[in-house]
Protein backbone atom coordinates (compact mmCIF):
# COMPACT_ATOMS: atom_id res chain seq x y z
CA UNK A 1 0.00 0.00 0.00
CA UNK A 2 1.29 3.47 -0.87
CA UNK A 3 0.83 7.05 0.19
CA UNK A 4 -2.61 7.64 1.70
CA UNK A 5 -4.97 10.32 0.41
CA UNK A 6 -5.00 13.46 2.58
CA UNK A 7 -8.12 15.15 3.99
CA UNK A 8 -6.86 18.39 2.38
CA UNK A 9 -7.99 18.74 -1.24
CA UNK A 10 -5.22 21.19 -2.20
CA UNK A 11 -2.57 18.82 -0.86
CA UNK A 12 -4.11 15.92 -2.81
CA UNK A 13 -4.10 17.97 -6.00
CA UNK A 14 -0.46 18.96 -5.46
CA UNK A 15 0.50 15.31 -4.95
CA UNK A 16 -1.34 14.17 -8.08
CA UNK A 17 0.13 17.01 -10.15
CA UNK A 18 3.60 15.86 -9.03
CA UNK A 19 2.79 12.29 -10.04
CA UNK A 20 1.50 13.42 -13.45
CA UNK A 21 4.05 16.21 -13.92
CA UNK A 22 5.08 15.07 -17.41
CA UNK A 23 1.60 13.95 -18.56
CA UNK A 24 -0.14 16.64 -20.58
CA UNK A 25 -3.27 14.52 -21.12
CA UNK A 26 -4.25 14.36 -17.42
CA UNK A 27 -7.08 16.81 -16.75
CA UNK A 28 -7.69 18.39 -13.34
CA UNK A 29 -11.12 20.04 -13.03
CA UNK A 30 -12.02 21.97 -9.87
CA UNK A 31 -15.64 22.82 -9.04
CA UNK A 32 -17.91 23.24 -6.04
CA UNK A 33 -21.07 21.51 -4.89
CA UNK A 34 -23.82 24.04 -4.18
CA UNK A 35 -21.19 26.77 -4.34
CA UNK A 36 -19.56 25.81 -1.05
CA UNK A 37 -17.91 22.37 -1.09
CA UNK A 38 -14.69 22.15 -3.13
CA UNK A 39 -14.32 19.11 -5.39
CA UNK A 40 -11.61 17.90 -7.74
CA UNK A 41 -12.29 15.69 -10.74
CA UNK A 42 -9.40 14.02 -12.58
CA UNK A 43 -9.35 12.00 -15.79
CA UNK A 44 -7.06 11.19 -18.69
CA UNK A 45 -8.07 12.89 -21.91
CA UNK A 46 -8.54 10.26 -24.60
CA UNK A 47 -9.47 7.53 -22.14
CA UNK A 48 -12.60 9.30 -20.88
CA UNK A 49 -15.33 11.21 -22.69
CA UNK A 50 -15.03 14.90 -21.73
CA UNK A 51 -18.58 15.77 -22.82
CA UNK A 52 -20.09 12.88 -20.86
CA UNK A 53 -18.08 13.87 -17.79
CA UNK A 54 -19.37 17.45 -17.96
CA UNK A 55 -23.01 16.41 -18.49
CA UNK A 56 -23.26 13.25 -16.39
CA UNK A 57 -20.86 13.92 -13.52
CA UNK A 58 -20.06 17.59 -12.97
CA UNK A 59 -23.45 19.12 -13.83
CA UNK A 60 -25.49 16.84 -11.53
CA UNK A 61 -23.09 17.39 -8.63
CA UNK A 62 -23.01 21.16 -9.11
CA UNK A 63 -26.64 21.91 -9.89
CA UNK A 64 -28.90 19.18 -8.55
CA UNK A 65 -30.31 19.43 -5.07
CA UNK A 66 -28.24 16.97 -3.06
CA UNK A 67 -27.26 16.39 0.53
CA UNK A 68 -23.70 17.69 1.00
CA UNK A 69 -23.46 16.04 4.43
CA UNK A 70 -23.31 12.59 2.79
CA UNK A 71 -19.98 10.83 2.43
CA UNK A 72 -18.49 11.23 -1.06
CA UNK A 73 -19.34 7.72 -2.24
CA UNK A 74 -22.97 8.00 -1.06
CA UNK A 75 -23.30 11.40 -2.70
CA UNK A 76 -21.98 10.05 -6.00
CA UNK A 77 -24.21 6.96 -5.90
CA UNK A 78 -27.31 9.09 -5.25
CA UNK A 79 -26.52 11.81 -7.78
CA UNK A 80 -24.72 10.23 -10.76
CA UNK A 81 -25.94 7.45 -13.03
CA UNK A 82 -22.82 5.32 -13.40
CA UNK A 83 -22.33 1.57 -13.64
CA UNK A 84 -19.66 1.18 -10.95
CA UNK A 85 -18.36 3.32 -8.09
CA UNK A 86 -15.23 2.42 -6.13
CA UNK A 87 -13.79 4.11 -3.09
CA UNK A 88 -10.01 4.16 -2.72
CA UNK A 89 -7.69 5.48 -0.02
CA UNK A 90 -4.23 5.74 -1.58
CA UNK A 91 -2.47 7.41 -4.51
CA UNK A 92 -1.20 4.22 -6.22
CA UNK A 93 -4.78 2.98 -6.54
CA UNK A 94 -5.92 6.39 -7.83
CA UNK A 95 -3.26 6.31 -10.56
CA UNK A 96 -4.19 2.74 -11.46
CA UNK A 97 -7.86 3.67 -11.80
CA UNK A 98 -7.07 6.75 -13.88
CA UNK A 99 -4.90 4.64 -16.19
CA UNK A 100 -7.80 2.27 -16.73
CA UNK A 101 -10.00 5.12 -18.01
CA UNK A 102 -11.87 5.88 -14.80
CA UNK A 103 -12.79 9.33 -13.60
CA UNK A 104 -11.66 10.10 -10.04
CA UNK A 105 -13.40 12.51 -7.66
CA UNK A 106 -12.00 13.97 -4.46
CA UNK A 107 -13.72 16.25 -1.98
CA UNK A 108 -12.19 18.57 0.57
CA UNK A 109 -12.10 17.20 4.15
CA UNK A 110 -12.27 13.53 3.06
CA UNK A 111 -9.35 11.10 2.98
CA UNK A 112 -10.82 9.02 0.17
CA UNK A 113 -11.27 9.27 -3.56
CA UNK A 114 -14.14 7.83 -5.56
CA UNK A 115 -13.68 6.45 -9.04
CA UNK A 116 -16.43 6.20 -11.59
CA UNK A 117 -16.21 3.31 -14.02
CA UNK A 118 -18.14 3.03 -17.22
CA UNK A 119 -17.93 0.43 -19.91
CA UNK A 120 -14.23 -0.15 -20.51
CA UNK A 121 -14.54 -1.15 -24.19
CA UNK A 122 -13.45 2.29 -25.41
CA UNK A 123 -10.45 2.18 -23.11
CA UNK A 124 -9.46 -1.27 -24.40
CA UNK A 125 -9.81 -0.19 -28.03
CA UNK A 126 -7.78 2.95 -27.39
CA UNK A 127 -4.98 0.94 -25.75
CA UNK A 128 -5.08 -1.59 -28.58
CA UNK A 129 -4.79 1.21 -31.13
CA UNK A 130 -1.85 2.77 -29.23
CA UNK A 131 -0.21 -0.65 -29.02
CA UNK A 132 -0.72 -1.21 -32.73
CA UNK A 133 0.97 2.09 -33.48
CA UNK A 134 3.92 1.12 -31.29
CA UNK A 135 4.13 -2.41 -32.65
CA UNK A 136 3.49 -1.68 -36.33
CA UNK A 137 6.87 -3.11 -37.34
CA UNK A 138 5.72 -6.57 -36.23
CA UNK A 139 4.12 -8.75 -38.89
CA UNK A 140 1.77 -10.36 -36.43
CA UNK A 141 0.14 -8.38 -33.66
CA UNK A 142 -0.77 -10.60 -30.73
CA UNK A 143 -2.26 -9.71 -27.36
CA UNK A 144 0.94 -10.90 -25.70
CA UNK A 145 2.91 -8.17 -27.46
CA UNK A 146 0.59 -5.45 -26.21
CA UNK A 147 -0.43 -6.85 -22.87
CA UNK A 148 2.24 -9.21 -21.54
CA UNK A 149 0.96 -11.41 -18.74
SVG drawing of the C-alpha trace seen along z (x, -y; Angstrom):
<svg xmlns="http://www.w3.org/2000/svg" viewBox="-33 -29 42 43">
<polyline fill="none" stroke="black" stroke-width="0.4" points="0.0,0.0 1.3,-3.5 0.8,-7.0 -2.6,-7.6 -5.0,-10.3 -5.0,-13.5 -8.1,-15.1 -6.9,-18.4 -8.0,-18.7 -5.2,-21.2 -2.6,-18.8 -4.1,-15.9 -4.1,-18.0 -0.5,-19.0 0.5,-15.3 -1.3,-14.2 0.1,-17.0 3.6,-15.9 2.8,-12.3 1.5,-13.4 4.0,-16.2 5.1,-15.1 1.6,-14.0 -0.1,-16.6 -3.3,-14.5 -4.2,-14.4 -7.1,-16.8 -7.7,-18.4 -11.1,-20.0 -12.0,-22.0 -15.6,-22.8 -17.9,-23.2 -21.1,-21.5 -23.8,-24.0 -21.2,-26.8 -19.6,-25.8 -17.9,-22.4 -14.7,-22.1 -14.3,-19.1 -11.6,-17.9 -12.3,-15.7 -9.4,-14.0 -9.3,-12.0 -7.1,-11.2 -8.1,-12.9 -8.5,-10.3 -9.5,-7.5 -12.6,-9.3 -15.3,-11.2 -15.0,-14.9 -18.6,-15.8 -20.1,-12.9 -18.1,-13.9 -19.4,-17.4 -23.0,-16.4 -23.3,-13.3 -20.9,-13.9 -20.1,-17.6 -23.5,-19.1 -25.5,-16.8 -23.1,-17.4 -23.0,-21.2 -26.6,-21.9 -28.9,-19.2 -30.3,-19.4 -28.2,-17.0 -27.3,-16.4 -23.7,-17.7 -23.5,-16.0 -23.3,-12.6 -20.0,-10.8 -18.5,-11.2 -19.3,-7.7 -23.0,-8.0 -23.3,-11.4 -22.0,-10.0 -24.2,-7.0 -27.3,-9.1 -26.5,-11.8 -24.7,-10.2 -25.9,-7.5 -22.8,-5.3 -22.3,-1.6 -19.7,-1.2 -18.4,-3.3 -15.2,-2.4 -13.8,-4.1 -10.0,-4.2 -7.7,-5.5 -4.2,-5.7 -2.5,-7.4 -1.2,-4.2 -4.8,-3.0 -5.9,-6.4 -3.3,-6.3 -4.2,-2.7 -7.9,-3.7 -7.1,-6.8 -4.9,-4.6 -7.8,-2.3 -10.0,-5.1 -11.9,-5.9 -12.8,-9.3 -11.7,-10.1 -13.4,-12.5 -12.0,-14.0 -13.7,-16.3 -12.2,-18.6 -12.1,-17.2 -12.3,-13.5 -9.4,-11.1 -10.8,-9.0 -11.3,-9.3 -14.1,-7.8 -13.7,-6.4 -16.4,-6.2 -16.2,-3.3 -18.1,-3.0 -17.9,-0.4 -14.2,0.2 -14.5,1.1 -13.4,-2.3 -10.5,-2.2 -9.5,1.3 -9.8,0.2 -7.8,-2.9 -5.0,-0.9 -5.1,1.6 -4.8,-1.2 -1.8,-2.8 -0.2,0.6 -0.7,1.2 1.0,-2.1 3.9,-1.1 4.1,2.4 3.5,1.7 6.9,3.1 5.7,6.6 4.1,8.7 1.8,10.4 0.1,8.4 -0.8,10.6 -2.3,9.7 0.9,10.9 2.9,8.2 0.6,5.5 -0.4,6.8 2.2,9.2 1.0,11.4"/>
</svg>
